[in-house]
Amino acid sequence: MAEEISEVPILSRLRAPVGATKKKLRVGRGRASGHGKTCGRGQKGQKARQPGNIHKLHFEGGQMPLVQRLPKVGFNNIFAKAVGEVNLRDLDRFDDGATVDVDALVGAGLLRHRFDVVKVLGNGELSKKLTVRVHRFSKGAKAKIEAAGGTAEVVAEGRVEGSPASE
């Protein structure tokens, strides 16, 4: 029974396998070590200095980096709303007389990415009578939904429960 206990690994006995670890090279510890004085960096020069400024991702040997040479263009509007777009041809998968809202669109897999508002676009045809409740409609989409006998209801823009952005 004593032999079985010694085979069980104990945290205090865990060791790395032989050759898996290597001691850190301590430079600047005397000439006899072979890495004293200049620590393996050679004599003077940019590479002998610390930090040397050659390890920057955009370093081009002292030439003005491309990132700095190019002009700054445009901006990102931090207040812009991400619009989830759905085409009319995609709404044809719902049953006749169904109510299509944001939750139904997310459940059907038509809205997968982050969005703040949902807009129905007029690409394709709609052959079923649907009640569509989303934030925005294009003019063509609204006309085609009403021509098919359905209704297009605009809901207030705000936090969308079905959106991954609201989580």
N, C-alpha and C positions, 0 to 999 in steps of 0.2 A: 504494500500500500504506500510505503514511503517513496517508492520509485515513481508511481503515478503522479504524486504531488510535485515532484521536481520537474516534470515535463510541462506542467501548466505554466504559460508565460505570465510573469509578474512584471508590473510596470517598472519596478526598481531594477529589474534585471535586463530590460530591453537595451540592446546595443545595435548600432548600425553595422551592416556587414563589412568585412575587411575590404578596404579599398574604396568604400563608398564616400568617405569623408577625407578631406585634405586640409592640412593646416594653412591658415592665411599667411601669405608671404609678408613678413615684416621688413619693410625697407627703411633705409636710413639708420641702421643699427651697427655701423662700423664698417671699415674697409674689408675686414676678413670675411664678412658675410657674402661679399660679391655684389651686394646691392646697397652699399653705403654711399655717403656723400651725395651724389646726384640721383640716387635711388633708381637707376636704370633708365633715366630720362635723357641721358647725354648731357652735353654742355648747354650753352645758352640757346635762345630761340623761342619761338612761340610755343612749341610743344613742350618745352621745359618749364614754362610758366604755369602758374595755377590761377584760374581754371583754364587758361589758354584760349577760350572762346572759339574753339574749332568743333565743338560737339553740338552746336546748334543745328537744328534740322534744316534751316534755310541758309546756312553759312556757305559763301561762295568764294572763299579765299581772300576776303577783304573787298571784293567788288560789291557794289550795292545790290543786295538781294532782290530777286525778281518780285517778291511780295511787296517790297517797298517801292520798286520802280513802277509798278502798275498803278493806274489811277483808282481812286475809290469811287465806286459807282453804286447808286441806288441805296435802298434802305429796306429794313423789314418792319412792317407795320405790326406792332405788338398788340394792337387793338383789333386786327382783322379777324373775322369769324371764319372758322373752317366750315365749308359748306359740303354736306353729304348730298351727292347728286343721284337721282333715280330717274330712269327713262320710262316712258309710257309702256314700251314693249315689255319691260320687266314687271309691270303691274298686272299683266294679263294672266299671270300664274295664280292670282287670287280667285276665289269663288265669286260667282255672280251675286251681287247684292251685299258683298262683304264691306266692312269698314276697315280701311287701311290707314293706320297711324304709324308713328315712329316705332313703337314696340313691335308691330307686325312686320315692318320692314327689316328691323334688326333680327327678328326671329326667323325670317325667310332667308337671311344671309345677304340681303341686298346692300346693307350698310355695314361694312366691316371695320373701317378705319375711324379715327377720332373725328368727331364733327360737333359743331355748335348749333347749326341749323340744317334743316333738310329742304331741298328744292326738287320739285318734279319738273323734268324737262320734257319737251314734246317729241322726242325721237321715237318713231314706231307708231303703231296703231293700237287702239284700245277697243275691244269688242264686247266688254262686259260692263254692266252698270255697277259702279263702285262709289263709295263715299270715301274720299281721300282727305285726311286731316294732317297737314304738314305746315311748315312755316312759310314756304314760298312756292309759287308756281310761275312758270313762264306763260306768256300770253297764249302760245300755241297749245301748251299742255292743258291749260284751263278750258280752252275752247273744245278740245278733243274729248275731255272728260265729260263736259256738259252735253256734247253732241251724242255721246254714247248713252246718255240718260242718267249719268251719275252727278255727284255734286263735289265741288272742290272747296273745302273749308280751310281758311287760314287760321292757324293757331298762333298765340302770342309767342314771340321769340323769347327764350329764356333758357334755363337749365333743362337739358334733355335727359330724362331718366334712362333711356335705353343706350345713350352714348357712352362709349368707353371714357370720354373726357370727364363725365360726371362722377366717376369712381374715385 
